[in-house]
Amino acid sequence: MVDGIKRGPHPELGAERHVEGRKIDDPSRLRRPVRARPLSATRLRGYLWQALALALVLALLAFLARNAALNMARLNINTGFGFLARPAGFAIAQHFISYDEASTYFAAFLVALLNTVVIAAVAIACATILGFVIGAARLSSNRLVAFTAGVYVDVIRNVPLLLQLFYWYFAVLRPLPGPRQSLDLFHLHVAFLNARGLFLPAPAFAPGSGAVLITLLAALAMAAALWRSLRRREREGRAPRMERGALALLPLIPLGVAAAEGWPLGWEVPVLAGFNFRGGIVLNPEFVAMAVALSLYGAAYIAEIVRAGIAAVPAGQAEAAHALGMGRFLVARKVVVPQALRIILPPLAGQYILLTKNTTLAAAIAYPDLMLIFGGTVLNQTGQPLEVMIITIGTYLGLSFAISAAMNAANRRWRRMGALAP
């Protein structure tokens, strides 16, 4: 008996404990509250050294900023961000929003930013899909499939991305025939590839399309809410008949509104007229080369991430599922992949950020991205390198932080849903 506490022979093995004759099954109730440690001399010295290092860094930054300001004043270089309101005076070949030579530098920044975001989003989406397929193929029981996937990963990862970009642009896309001899993709007469770019159908909006789009967005929001309710009721063991019926009827709402408005939504298909195509949307060869090179390069790394994540799932999990009579596809969808995502998501975020930063190589083939337009043309015309570099660096930092925050939120949500095994 020590301090009124009687311990069993093996307290570390969970033996029972008694306090004043009462049995306590939970040993954690005996723990004393953790008190804050007093500020020792060692910890105080550590804080002082950290404060001194921070002060030195701030002093160095202040010195560099003052030195740059004095030099720019001596050379009579204008400072400030007022140049963003001046007309740019140059054209941009690829732009997804309205832009011409009379537009301002700020409009040029928006065009370059959108070009970068679009090419990064396309590359991330394509690389993710292709990477998951190749990563699963590397674990295939078919030796030929696994060997082919392994060769793809080894070759793509060991060839520099810039060299791959040059290959797709100069060796594949530039020698393509002209518009009259265009390649009809999928033989559907809606998508064409030639030396001038990739021509795709574009959505056409007639009067009344706004109501259809609003109804469609509302239906999607309702579908998401019903899907969450459906999943919650299934976890609780209740039959979600009402939610299933509502989900089946939701598509009828936007279809009914579209029929009432005379079907205002449609597609504008590119048509050969003279020496070039008219209608639709055109993606220049630089965009296509960047999308293909980034997608294939990123897929090789994502494939290894997926392979490692799937291989890390204990084999007993799949064997137990097979013993319960589940098929191979159901085992992969319900057992293996949900647990593998716990390992896949964190490194996948880093790969997405790396793909976004690799878009800066687009300047090598004159694709008008943020680095080429704002970090090149605008810098040379305005003669304000400090402000231009601050905007460019800050934008890339913002894109990286946004991707990191989105992937962290997805990872936390996935764990909170309880879909992963502990």
N, C-alpha and C positions, 0 to 999 in steps of 0.2 A: 504494500500500500504506500503510494507516494502521492502527497497532496490530495488525498481522498480518491485517487484513481487506481483501480486494480487492473492490471494488464494481464492478458493471457501469455502463454509461452512464446507465441509467434505473432506479435502485433503487426509485423510487416506483411503477414499472410492473411490479414483480415480477421484475426481472432476477436472474440467479443470483448468488450470493455465495460466496466461498471464504474459508475460515479455515485457515491453515497448510496450504494445498494441498488441503483437503477441500471438496467441493461441499456446500452447504447449500441444500436446496430450500425450507425453511420459514423465512422471514425472522424470524418471531416468536421463534425460538430464540436470536436475537441480542440480544433485548431484555434489558436489565438489570432486576433486581428493583426494584420501586418502593419507595422508602424513605419513611418517615413524615417529613413536613415538621417542622422544629423550630418550637416555639411562639414565634411572632414577637410583637412588641409590639402590632401591630395586632390579631392574633387574641386576645391577652390582654385588650386593652381591650374587644373585642366581648363576650367572656365576662363581663367585669365588668359591662358595661351590662346584659346579659341577667339576670345574678344580681340587680342592683339593681332592675330592673323586676319580677322575680318577687317580691322581698322587699316592694316597695311594694304589689303586688296582694294578697299574703297579709296585710299589715298592714291594708289597707282592709277585707278580708273579716273579719278579727278585730275591727276597730272596729265594723263593722256588726252582727256577732253579739253583741258585748258590749252595744251600745246597745239591740238588740232584747231581750236578756235583762233588762236593767235596767228597760226600759219595761214589760215583761210582769210583772215582779215588783212594780213600783209600782202597776200596775192590778189586781194579784191575779189574773192569768190563769194557769191551770194549763198546765203544759208536760209534754212526754213523750208517748209513744205508747200509754199505758195505756187510752185511750178505745177502742181497737180491740176490746177484750174486752167492752165494754158493749153491752147490747141496742140495736139501731138504732131500733126503734119505728115504722118506716114500711114500706110495701109498695112493691114494684117490679113494674110491670105486665109487663115482658118479662124473663124469666129462664130460662136453660137448665139451671140446677142448682136443687136444692131450696133454697127461701128463703121466710121468712114474717116477720111483724113482730117476732117474738121472737128472730130471728137477730141476730148481733153486727154491729158496724160492719165487722169484717174480712170477714164473709160478704157484706156489701153491697159491699165493695171487690171481692171475687172475682166477684160477679155483674156489676158494672159493667165490670170488666176483660174478662170473657168476652164481654159484649155488644159491647164495642169491638173485640175481636179477631175475632169472628164477622163483624161488618159490614165490617171492613177486609178480611178474607180473601175474602168474597163479592165485594166491589167489585174487588179486585185480580184475582181469577180471571175475572170477567165482562169487566172492562176490557181484560185482556190478550187474551182471545179475540176480542172485538169490535175491538180496536185492530189486531191483526194482519190481520184481514179487511179493514178499512177502509184500512189502510196499503197492502196489496197492491192493493186496488181503485183507489187513487189512481194507480198505475202501469199500470193496465189500458190496452190498446190501444183498447178501446171508449170513445169520448168521453163517452157518456152516463153510463156507470158511473164514470169518472174525475171527471166534473163533479159528479155527485151526492155522491161521497165528499168532494170538495173543499168543497162547500157545507156538508156536515155538520160538517167540521172547523172551518171559518171561523165558523159560527154558534155552535157549542157553546163554542168557546174564547173568544169575545168576549161571552158572556153570563155574568154572575157566578154562581158556584156556588150561593150562597145564594138567588138569585132562581130558579134552576132547581129547587132543593129546595122552595121555596114553591110553585112551579107544580105539581110532581108531587103534593105533599101536599094543598094546598088546592083546586086546580083539577081534579085527576084522581081522586085517591083518596077524598077526603071526599064528593063527590057520588055515589059508587057506591051501588047499591041495597042493601037489607038482605039478611039471610041467605036468605030465601025466594026472592029474585030474584037469587041469586048468579050470577056469570059462571062457566060451566063451562069451565075452561081446557083446550084441546086436545080437548074433547068426549070425554074418557075417563072422566068421573065419578069422578075421584080427586083433582083439585085444583080449588079454588073460590076466587074472589076477590069480596069484598064490602066494605061500609063498615067491617066489624069486623076485616078483615085478610085474609091469605092462608092458606088451610087446605090443608095438604099431608099425604100419607101419612107415617106414622112407623113405624120398625122395631119389631116385636113379638118379644120374647124369651120363649120358653117354657122349661121345665126341659130341660136338655141342650144349650142353645144355647152354653154356655161351651165345651164340647168342640169344637163346630163352629167357633167363632171362633178358638180356639187352633190348630186344624188349618189353618184358612184362613190365618192369619198365618204359620205355618210353611211352608205351600205357597208363599206369596208370597216369603218369604225365600229358599227354595230356587230359585224361578223367577228371582229377581234374580241369584243366584250362577251359575245355569246360563246365563243370558243373557250375563253377563260372560265366561264361559268360551267361549261360542259366538262372541262377537265377537272374542275373542283368537285362537281357532283360525282364523277366517275371515281375519284379518289375516296370519296365518302361512301361509296357503294350504293348510291341512289341511281335510279334509271332516269337519265336526262332526255325524256321523250320530247318535251316542249322545246328545248334548245335545238335538238336535231331537226325538228320540223321548221323552226324559224330559220335555221341556217339553209335549209333546202329552199325556202321561199324568198330569201333575201335577193338572189340574182334577178328575180322577176321585177323588183322595184326599178332599178336603173333601165332595164329593158323596156318597161312600160313607159317611162318618161321619154326614152329615146324614140319609141314608136309614136308617142303623142307629138313630139317635136319634128317628126318627119325624118328620123335617122340623120341628125346633123353631123355625126362623127364619121370620118372615113379615112382612106389612105390615098396619098398622092404618089403614084408609081412613076419612077423616072422613065422617060421615053426618048429614044434617039430622034433628034431633030437637027438635020444638017450634019455639022461636024462634031457635035457634042450632045450630051443628054440634057434634057430639061425636066424640071420637076424633081420631087424627092429631096433628099439630103445627100450631100457629097462630102466624103471624108478624104482629104488629100493623101497622097502616098506616104508622106512623112508620118501622119497619124497612124496609118495602117502598119507601117514598119515598127513604130514605137509600140503599138498595142501587141503585135505578134511577138516581138523580141522580149518585152517585159513579161508577157504572159508565160511564154515558154521557159524563160529563165527563172521566174518566181515559182513556177510549178515544180521545178526540179528540187528546190529547197523545201517547199511545202510538202512534197511527197515524202521526204525523209522525216519531217515532223510527224506526218500522219502515220508512217510506218512505225516510228518509235512509240507513238501513243497507243496504237493497236497492239503492238507486241508487248507493251507493259501491262496489259490487262491479263490477270492470271488465267491460265488455260482452263482451270477448273470451273470458271464462270461459264464459259461456252459449253463445256462438257455437261455441266449440270442442266443447262438449258436444253441441250440436245436430249438428255435423259428424260426430260419432261415432255418430249414430243414436239418441241419447237423446230421449225425448219431453219435452214441456214440463213436465209434472208431475214427472217424474224429475229433470230439470235443476234445477227449483226446490228439490226435496227434498234432492238429493245435492250440488249445486254452489253455488247462489246463497244459500239460507238458512243453511247452515253457515258460510259466510264472512261473511254479513251479521250473524250473531249476535255476532261479535267487536266490532262497532260498536254493536249494539243493547243488549247486556247492561249496560254501565256506566251510561248514562243511564236505563235502565229501572229500576235500583235507586233512583235519585233520585225517579222518578215514583211508585214503590211507597211510599216514605217519605212523599211529599207526600199521597198518598191516605189513608194512615193518620192523618196529622195533620189532614186535612180532616174526619175523623169528629167533631171537636170542634164542628162546626156543627150536630150533631144536637140540641144543647140548644135550638136555635131552634124545633124542632117537638116538643120534649119527649120525644125518644127517650132512654131511660135508659142513656146511655153513661157512661164514666168521668168526663167533665167535668161532666155534669149531676148525677150521683149523688154522687160523692165531692168534686168541686170546687165543688158548689153546696149540695145538701141537707145532707151531712155537715158541711161547713164551717159552715153556719148553725146547726146543732143543737149542735155540740160547742164552738164558740167558740174553736177552736185553729187559726187560719189558717196558722200557720207549718208545723206538722206536716202538715196536710192538703195544703198546696201542695208541700211537699217530696216527699210520697208521689206526688202527681199528676204533678209534673214529672219525678221519677225514673222513673215508669212509662212515660211517653211517650218519655223518652230511652232506656230499655231496649228498648222496641219498635222504635225507629228503629235502634239499634245492632244488634239481632237481625236485622232485615231487611237491613241493610248487610252484616253478616257472612255471612249466607246467600247473598246475591247475589255477594259477592266469592269465596266458596268455589265457587259454581257457575261463575263466570267462570274461576277458576284450573283447575278440573277440565276445563272445556271446552277450554281451551288445552292442558292436559297430555295430553288424549286424542289430540291431533294431528288433530282434525277440521277445524281452520281452516288456511287457507293462510297462510304467513308474510308 
